[in-house]
């Protein structure tokens, strides 16, 4: 997977807005959480590889696939499970853990010794 020079290693902040209309076109290094009626609905962020792709992760239990968000006391978030963009896009595969980007290893598993 090609990496871009503007790769993000962490998101600087998390903003909560009431609807997708509150999410700006230029996301920068902020993760936007859409929350309505006390329920998280979406997480919106820029792909950290620098490709410019906007990533929208569903947080609603009624739809699939869905992700979960854990909010930490330091105002960071963890997003689970990992996000994996298709090879038609940039092919990035990563987790967000306490606002940090953790890339999934591209190494193949070692063969087991018998």
DSSP file (Angstrom, degrees, kcal/mol; ACC not computed):
  #  RESIDUE AA STRUCTURE BP1 BP2  ACC     N-H-->O    O-->H-N    N-H-->O    O-->H-N    TCO  KAPPA ALPHA  PHI   PSI    X-CA   Y-CA   Z-CA
    1    1 A X              0   0    0      0, 0.0     2,-0.2     0, 0.0    90,-0.1   0.000 360.0 360.0 360.0 126.7    0.0    0.0    0.0
    2    2 A X        -     0   0    0     88,-0.2     2,-0.3     1,-0.0    90,-0.1  -0.483 360.0-147.1 -72.5 137.8    1.6    3.3   -1.0
    3    3 A X        -     0   0    0     -2,-0.2     2,-0.2    47,-0.0    47,-0.1  -0.798   9.5-136.2-102.3 148.4    2.0    5.8    1.9
    4    4 A X    >   -     0   0    0     45,-1.5     3,-0.8    -2,-0.3    47,-0.1  -0.636  19.3-118.3 -99.8 159.6    1.8    9.5    1.4
    5    5 A X  T 3  S+     0   0    0      1,-0.3     2,-0.2    -2,-0.2    45,-0.1   0.802 109.8  62.2 -67.1 -29.0    4.1   12.2    2.8
    6    6 A X  T 3  S+     0   0    0     43,-0.2    -1,-0.3    44,-0.2    44,-0.1  -0.070  75.3 157.7 -89.9  35.1    1.3   13.8    4.8
    7    7 A X    <   -     0   0    0     -3,-0.8     2,-0.4    42,-0.2    42,-0.2  -0.324  36.1-135.2 -63.4 138.8    0.7   10.7    6.9
    8    8 A X        -     0   0    0     40,-3.3     3,-0.1     1,-0.1    -1,-0.1  -0.821  20.3-176.5 -98.2 132.7   -1.0   11.3   10.2
    9    9 A X  S    S+     0   0    0     -2,-0.4    92,-2.6     1,-0.3     2,-0.3   0.623  74.3   4.8 -99.7 -17.2    0.3    9.5   13.3
   10   10 A X  B    S-A  100   0A   0     90,-0.3     2,-0.4    38,-0.1    -1,-0.3  -0.980  70.6-115.9-160.3 153.4   -2.4   10.9   15.7
   11   11 A X        -     0   0    0     88,-3.4    19,-0.2    -2,-0.3     3,-0.1  -0.814  22.1-148.5 -92.2 134.6   -5.6   12.9   15.6
   12   12 A X        +     0   0    0     17,-1.9     2,-0.3    -2,-0.4    18,-0.2   0.788  68.9   1.8 -78.0 -28.0   -5.2   16.1   17.5
   13   13 A X  E     -e   30   0B   0     16,-1.1    18,-2.5    86,-0.1     2,-0.4  -0.977  54.8-133.9-155.6 166.1   -8.8   16.5   18.7
   14   14 A X  E     -e   31   0B   0     -2,-0.3     2,-0.4    16,-0.2    18,-0.2  -0.997  22.0-168.5-126.1 126.5  -12.3   15.0   18.8
   15   15 A X  E     -e   32   0B   0     16,-2.7    18,-3.1    -2,-0.4     2,-0.5  -0.939  10.2-148.6-116.5 137.9  -15.3   17.2   18.2
   16   16 A X  E     +e   33   0B   0     -2,-0.4     2,-0.3    16,-0.2    18,-0.2  -0.924  22.2 174.9-106.4 128.5  -18.9   16.2   18.8
   17   17 A X  E     -e   34   0B   0     16,-2.8    18,-2.7    -2,-0.5     3,-0.1  -0.855  36.3-124.5-128.8 164.5  -21.6   17.6   16.5
   18   18 A X  S    S+     0   0    0     -2,-0.3     2,-0.3    16,-0.2    16,-0.1   0.693  85.2   1.6 -86.0 -20.1  -25.3   17.1   16.1
   19   19 A X  S >  S-     0   0    0     14,-0.1     3,-1.8     1,-0.1     4,-0.2  -0.966  78.3 -94.0-157.3 170.3  -25.4   16.1   12.4
   20   20 A X  G >  S+     0   0    0     -2,-0.3     3,-1.7     1,-0.3    -1,-0.1   0.772 118.2  70.0 -61.1 -25.4  -23.3   15.5    9.3
   21   21 A X  G 3  S+     0   0    0      1,-0.3    -1,-0.3    -3,-0.0     0, 0.0   0.759  92.4  58.8 -63.4 -23.3  -24.1   19.2    8.5
   22   22 A X  G <  S+     0   0    0     -3,-1.8     2,-0.6     2,-0.1    -1,-0.3   0.478  85.5  92.9 -83.6  -3.3  -21.8   20.1   11.4
   23   23 A X  S <  S-     0   0    0     -3,-1.7     4,-0.1    -4,-0.2    11,-0.0  -0.820  76.0-133.5 -93.8 122.2  -18.8   18.3    9.9
   24   24 A X        -     0   0    0     -2,-0.6    -2,-0.1     2,-0.2     3,-0.0  -0.252  14.6-120.3 -71.6 162.1  -16.6   20.6    7.7
   25   25 A X  S    S+     0   0    0      1,-0.2     2,-0.8     2,-0.1    -1,-0.1   0.878 107.4  57.6 -68.0 -37.7  -15.4   19.6    4.3
   26   26 A X        +     0   0    0      1,-0.2    -1,-0.2    20,-0.0    -2,-0.2  -0.842  66.8 177.1 -96.6 106.9  -11.8   20.0    5.4
   27   27 A X    >   -     0   0    0     -2,-0.8     3,-1.4     1,-0.2    -1,-0.2   0.783  10.1-179.4 -83.5 -28.5  -11.4   17.6    8.3
   28   28 A X  T 3   -     0   0    0      1,-0.2    18,-0.4    17,-0.1    -1,-0.2  -0.351  65.7 -33.3  60.9-141.3   -7.8   18.1    9.1
   29   29 A X  T 3  S+     0   0    0     16,-0.1   -17,-1.9     2,-0.1   -16,-1.1  -0.119 109.5 110.2-105.9  36.2   -6.5   15.9   12.0
   30   30 A X  E <   -e   13   0B   0     -3,-1.4     2,-0.5   -19,-0.2    16,-0.3  -0.896  59.6-142.7-109.9 139.6   -9.8   16.1   13.9
   31   31 A X  E     -e   14   0B   0    -18,-2.5   -16,-2.7    -2,-0.4     2,-0.5  -0.888  17.8-151.7 -96.6 129.7  -12.2   13.2   14.4
   32   32 A X  E     -eF  15  44B   0     12,-3.0    12,-3.0    -2,-0.5     2,-0.5  -0.895   6.0-162.1-105.0 129.0  -15.9   14.2   14.3
   33   33 A X  E     -eF  16  43B   0    -18,-3.1   -16,-2.8    -2,-0.5     2,-0.6  -0.945   9.6-147.6-108.1 127.1  -18.5   12.3   16.3
   34   34 A X  E     +eF  17  42B   0      8,-2.7     7,-3.6    -2,-0.5     8,-1.1  -0.856  24.2 176.2 -95.0 120.0  -22.1   12.7   15.3
   35   35 A X  E     + F   0  40B   0    -18,-2.7     2,-0.4    -2,-0.6     5,-0.2  -0.991   7.2 173.7-130.3 127.3  -24.3   12.4   18.4
   36   36 A X  E >  S- F   0  39B   0      3,-2.3     3,-1.6    -2,-0.4   -18,-0.0  -0.999  70.7  -2.1-135.1 132.0  -28.0   12.9   18.5
   37   37 A X  T 3  S-     0   0    0     -2,-0.4    -1,-0.1     1,-0.3     3,-0.1   0.815 129.4 -57.7  61.5  31.1  -30.3   12.3   21.4
   38   38 A X  T 3  S+     0   0    0      1,-0.2     2,-0.5    -3,-0.0    -1,-0.3   0.538 115.5 114.1  77.7   5.8  -27.4   11.0   23.5
   39   39 A X  E <   -F   36   0B   0     -3,-1.6    -3,-2.3    21,-0.0     2,-0.3  -0.942  65.7-131.1-115.5 128.0  -26.6    8.3   20.9
   40   40 A X  E     +F   35   0B   0     -2,-0.5    -5,-0.3    -5,-0.2     3,-0.1  -0.571  30.5 170.1 -71.9 135.0  -23.4    8.2   18.8
   41   41 A X  E     +     0   0B   0     -7,-3.6    18,-2.9     1,-0.4    19,-0.8   0.753  54.7   6.8-116.0 -41.7  -24.2    7.7   15.2
   42   42 A X  E     -FG  34  58B   0     -8,-1.1    -8,-2.7    16,-0.2     2,-0.4  -0.984  47.1-149.4-144.9 151.8  -21.1    8.3   13.1
   43   43 A X  E     -FG  33  57B   0     14,-2.1    14,-3.2    -2,-0.3     2,-0.4  -0.997  23.0-169.4-116.5 130.2  -17.4    8.9   13.4
   44   44 A X  E     +FG  32  56B   0    -12,-3.0   -12,-3.0    -2,-0.4     2,-0.3  -0.982  17.9 146.2-125.8 129.9  -15.9   10.9   10.5
   45   45 A X  E     - G   0  55B   0     10,-2.3    10,-3.6    -2,-0.4     2,-0.3  -0.966  47.3 -99.8-153.7 163.9  -12.2   11.4    9.9
   46   46 A X  E     - G   0  54B   0    -18,-0.4     8,-0.2   -16,-0.3     2,-0.1  -0.723  50.7 -99.1 -86.4 140.5   -9.6   11.8    7.2
   47   47 A X    >   -     0   0    0      6,-3.0     3,-1.3    -2,-0.3     5,-0.5  -0.398  30.1-137.0 -57.5 131.7   -7.7    8.7    6.2
   48   48 A X  T 3  S+     0   0    0      1,-0.2   -40,-3.3     2,-0.1    -1,-0.2   0.582  92.7  77.0 -73.4  -8.0   -4.4    8.9    8.1
   49   49 A X  T 3  S-     0   0    0    -42,-0.2   -45,-1.5     4,-0.1    -1,-0.2   0.689 107.7-115.0 -75.4 -14.7   -2.3    7.8    5.1
   50   50 A X  S <  S+     0   0    0     -3,-1.3   -44,-0.2     3,-0.1    -2,-0.1   0.537  79.8 125.4  96.0   7.3   -2.7   11.2    3.5
   51   51 A X  S    S-     0   0    0    -47,-0.1    -3,-0.1     2,-0.1   -44,-0.0   0.684  76.0-121.0 -73.8 -17.5   -4.7   10.1    0.5
   52   52 A X        +     0   0    0     -5,-0.5     2,-0.3     1,-0.3    -1,-0.1   0.465  59.4 149.4  91.5   2.3   -7.4   12.6    1.2
   53   53 A X        -     0   0    0     -6,-0.1    -6,-3.0     1,-0.1     2,-0.5  -0.521  44.3-134.3 -73.7 132.0  -10.2   10.0    1.6
   54   54 A X  E     -G   46   0B   0     -2,-0.3     2,-0.5    -8,-0.2    -8,-0.2  -0.762  20.0-153.9 -84.6 128.0  -13.0   10.9    4.0
   55   55 A X  E     -G   45   0B   0    -10,-3.6   -10,-2.3    -2,-0.5     2,-0.5  -0.915  10.4-171.1-109.6 126.8  -13.8    7.9    6.2
   56   56 A X  E     -G   44   0B   0     -2,-0.5     2,-0.5   -12,-0.2   -12,-0.2  -0.966   5.0-167.6-119.1 114.8  -17.3    7.5    7.8
   57   57 A X  E     -G   43   0B   0    -14,-3.2   -14,-2.1    -2,-0.5     2,-0.2  -0.904  19.6-129.6-107.3 122.8  -17.7    4.8   10.3
   58   58 A X  E     +G   42   0B   0     -2,-0.5     9,-3.1     7,-0.3   -16,-0.2  -0.492  24.8 178.3 -69.7 132.1  -21.2    3.8   11.4
   59   59 A X        +     0   0    0    -18,-2.9     2,-0.3     7,-0.2   -17,-0.2   0.359  44.5 112.2-113.0   0.6  -21.6    3.7   15.2
   60   60 A X    >   -     0   0    0    -19,-0.8     3,-1.2     1,-0.1   -19,-0.1  -0.595  61.2-145.4 -82.1 134.4  -25.3    2.8   15.3
   61   61 A X  T 3  S+     0   0    0     -2,-0.3    -1,-0.1     1,-0.2     5,-0.1   0.748  96.1  64.5 -66.6 -23.9  -26.3   -0.7   16.6
   62   62 A X  T 3  S+     0   0    0      2,-0.0     2,-0.3    -3,-0.0    -1,-0.2   0.551  99.8  58.5 -80.6  -6.9  -29.1   -1.0   14.1
   63   63 A X  S <  S-     0   0    0     -3,-1.2     2,-0.3     2,-0.0     0, 0.0  -0.886  82.5-106.7-124.4 155.3  -26.8   -0.9   11.0
   64   64 A X  S    S+     0   0    0     -2,-0.3     2,-0.1     1,-0.1    -5,-0.1  -0.977  90.3  35.5-130.3 145.2  -24.0   -3.1    9.9
   65   65 A X  S    S+     0   0    0     -2,-0.3     2,-0.3    -7,-0.1    -7,-0.3   0.622  83.1 171.7 -73.0 158.9  -21.0   -2.9    9.7
   66   66 A X        -     0   0    0     -2,-0.1     2,-0.3    -7,-0.1    -7,-0.2  -0.972  21.3-153.6-137.3 153.7  -20.6   -0.9   12.9
   67   67 A X        -     0   0    0     -9,-3.1     2,-0.4    -2,-0.3    14,-0.3  -0.755  13.9-132.8-117.1 165.1  -17.8    0.3   15.0
   68   68 A X  E     -B   80   0A   0     12,-3.5    12,-2.7    -2,-0.3     2,-0.4  -0.921  11.3-150.2-120.2 147.0  -17.6    1.2   18.7
   69   69 A X  E     -B   79   0A   0     -2,-0.4     2,-0.5    10,-0.2    10,-0.2  -0.961   3.4-163.0-117.8 133.4  -16.1    4.3   20.3
   70   70 A X  E     -B   78   0A   0      8,-2.6     8,-1.9    -2,-0.4     2,-0.5  -0.976  12.8-150.8-111.6 123.5  -14.6    4.4   23.8
   71   71 A X  E     -B   77   0A   0     -2,-0.5     6,-0.2     6,-0.2     2,-0.2  -0.821  12.4-152.5 -94.8 130.8  -14.2    7.9   25.2
   72   72 A X    >   -     0   0    0      4,-2.8     3,-1.9    -2,-0.5    -2,-0.0  -0.627  26.6-111.4-101.5 160.2  -11.3    8.3   27.6
   73   73 A X  T 3  S+     0   0    0      1,-0.3    -1,-0.1    -2,-0.2    -2,-0.0   0.780 116.8  62.1 -61.3 -28.0  -11.0   10.9   30.4
   74   74 A X  T 3  S-     0   0    0      1,-0.1    -1,-0.3     2,-0.1     3,-0.1   0.316 121.1-108.6 -81.8  11.2   -8.2   12.7   28.6
   75   75 A X  S <  S+     0   0    0     -3,-1.9   -61,-0.2     1,-0.3     2,-0.2   0.550  81.5 124.6  73.4  11.6  -10.8   13.4   25.8
   76   76 A X        -     0   0    0    -63,-0.1    -4,-2.8    22,-0.0     2,-0.3  -0.480  48.6-142.2 -89.0 170.0   -9.2   11.0   23.4
   77   77 A X  E     -B   71   0A   0     -6,-0.2    22,-2.2    -2,-0.2     2,-0.4  -0.919   9.4-148.5-130.6 158.8  -11.1    8.1   21.8
   78   78 A X  E     -B   70   0A   0     -8,-1.9    -8,-2.6    -2,-0.3     2,-0.5  -0.998  16.1-156.5-121.8 131.7  -10.5    4.5   20.8
   79   79 A X  E     -BC  69  96A   0     17,-2.4    17,-0.9    -2,-0.4     2,-0.3  -0.941  20.2-129.6-113.0 126.6  -12.4    3.2   17.7
   80   80 A X  E     +B   68   0A   0    -12,-2.7   -12,-3.5    -2,-0.5     2,-0.2  -0.958  69.1  22.2-131.4 147.2  -12.9   -0.5   17.4
   81   81 A X  E    S-     0   0A   0     -2,-0.3    15,-0.2   -14,-0.3   -13,-0.1   0.628  98.0 -87.5 -74.5-162.9  -12.6   -2.7   15.4
   82   82 A X  E     -     0   0A   0     -2,-0.2     2,-0.5    13,-0.1    13,-0.2  -0.180  36.0-121.1 -65.4 160.5   -9.9   -1.6   12.9
   83   83 A X  E     - C   0  94A   0     11,-3.4    11,-2.5    -4,-0.1     2,-0.5  -0.902  28.2-174.8-103.3 132.9  -10.7    0.5    9.8
   84   84 A X  E     - C   0  93A   0     -2,-0.5     2,-0.3     9,-0.2     9,-0.2  -0.943   9.6-155.9-134.4 110.5   -9.8   -1.1    6.5
   85   85 A X        -     0   0    0      7,-2.9   -30,-0.0    -2,-0.5    -2,-0.0  -0.616  30.9-102.9 -85.4 145.5  -10.3    0.9    3.3
   86   86 A X    > > -     0   0    0     -2,-0.3     5,-1.6     1,-0.1     3,-1.2  -0.149  24.3-113.7 -65.7 160.6  -10.6   -1.1    0.1
   87   87 A X  T 3 5S+     0   0    0      1,-0.3    -1,-0.1     3,-0.2    -2,-0.0   0.679 116.3  69.5 -68.5 -16.4   -7.8   -1.5   -2.4
   88   88 A X  T 3 5S+     0   0    0      2,-0.0    -1,-0.3     3,-0.0    -2,-0.0   0.784 111.0  33.7 -68.6 -26.6  -10.0    0.5   -4.8
   89   89 A X  T < 5S-     0   0    0     -3,-1.2    -2,-0.1     3,-0.1    -4,-0.0   0.465 135.0 -56.6 -92.5-121.2   -9.2    3.4   -2.4
   90   90 A X  T   5 -     0   0    0      2,-0.1    -3,-0.2   -89,-0.1   -88,-0.2   0.591  59.9-127.6-103.0 -13.3   -5.8    3.5   -0.7
   91   91 A X      < +     0   0    0     -5,-1.6    -4,-0.2     1,-0.2    -5,-0.1   0.598  47.3 164.9  78.1  11.0   -5.9    0.1    1.0
   92   92 A X        -     0   0    0     -6,-0.2    -7,-2.9    -8,-0.1     2,-0.4  -0.299  17.3-172.0 -63.6 145.2   -5.1    1.6    4.5
   93   93 A X  E     +C   84   0A   0     -9,-0.2    11,-2.4    11,-0.1     2,-0.3  -0.951  24.2 135.6-141.8 116.8   -5.8   -0.7    7.5
   94   94 A X  E     -CD  83 103A   0    -11,-2.5   -11,-3.4    -2,-0.4     2,-0.3  -0.972  41.6-130.6-157.2 163.0   -5.4    0.9   10.9
   95   95 A X  E     - D   0 102A   0      7,-2.6     7,-2.4    -2,-0.3     2,-0.5  -0.807  17.9-137.0-110.8 159.3   -6.8    1.2   14.5
   96   96 A X  E     +CD  79 101A   0    -17,-0.9   -17,-2.4    -2,-0.3     2,-0.5  -0.980  27.2 176.3-115.5 116.4   -7.4    4.4   16.4
   97   97 A X  E >  S- D   0 100A   0      3,-2.5     3,-2.0    -2,-0.5   -19,-0.2  -0.964  72.9 -21.9-124.5 112.7   -6.2    4.0   20.0
   98   98 A X  T 3  S-     0   0    0     -2,-0.5   -20,-0.2     1,-0.3    -1,-0.1   0.911 126.5 -54.3  51.5  46.8   -6.4    7.0   22.2
   99   99 A X  T 3  S+     0   0    0    -22,-2.2   -88,-3.4     1,-0.2     2,-0.3   0.315 114.8 120.0  71.7  -4.9   -6.3    9.2   19.1
  100  100 A X  E <   -AD  10  97A   0     -3,-2.0    -3,-2.5   -90,-0.3     2,-0.5  -0.667  65.4-124.9 -90.0 145.0   -3.1    7.6   17.9
  101  101 A X  E     - D   0  96A   0    -92,-2.6     2,-0.6    -2,-0.3    -5,-0.2  -0.779  23.4-169.2 -87.9 126.0   -3.0    5.8   14.5
  102  102 A X  E     - D   0  95A   0     -7,-2.4    -7,-2.6    -2,-0.5     2,-0.2  -0.953  14.7-144.6-117.6 110.0   -1.8    2.2   14.9
  103  103 A X  E     - D   0  94A   0     -2,-0.6     2,-0.3    -9,-0.2    -9,-0.2  -0.506  17.5-117.2 -76.6 139.4   -1.1    0.6   11.5
  104  104 A X        -     0   0    0    -11,-2.4   -11,-0.1    -2,-0.2    -1,-0.1  -0.599  42.0-103.3 -72.3 133.7   -1.9   -3.0   11.0
  105  105 A X        -     0   0    0     -2,-0.3    -1,-0.1     1,-0.1    -3,-0.0  -0.292  20.9-154.1 -60.8 138.0    1.3   -4.8   10.2
  106  106 A X        +     0   0    0      2,-0.1    -1,-0.1    -3,-0.1     2,-0.1   0.414  60.9 113.4 -91.5   1.3    1.8   -5.7    6.6
  107  107 A X  S    S-     0   0    0      1,-0.1     2,-0.2     3,-0.0     3,-0.1  -0.456  70.3-120.7 -73.9 145.5    4.1   -8.6    7.5
  108  108 A X        -     0   0    0     -2,-0.1    -1,-0.1     1,-0.1    -2,-0.1  -0.584  38.0 -95.5 -80.8 148.3    2.9  -12.1    6.8
  109  109 A X        -     0   0    0     -2,-0.2    -1,-0.1     1,-0.1     2,-0.1  -0.320  43.9-107.0 -63.2 146.2    2.6  -14.4    9.8
  110  110 A X        -     0   0    0      1,-0.1     2,-0.2    -3,-0.1    -1,-0.1  -0.414  36.1-103.7 -71.3 148.0    5.6  -16.7   10.5
  111  111 A X        -     0   0    0     -2,-0.1     2,-0.2     1,-0.1    -1,-0.1  -0.483  40.6-109.8 -69.6 143.0    5.3  -20.3    9.7
  112  112 A X        -     0   0    0     -2,-0.2     2,-0.3    -3,-0.1    -1,-0.1  -0.518  25.9-126.6 -75.6 139.9    4.8  -22.5   12.8
  113  113 A X              0   0    0     -2,-0.2    -1,-0.1     1,-0.1    -3,-0.0  -0.680 360.0 360.0 -83.5 139.2    7.7  -24.7   13.8
  114  114 A X              0   0    0     -2,-0.3    -1,-0.1     0, 0.0    -2,-0.0   0.405 360.0 360.0-111.5 360.0    6.8  -28.4   14.3
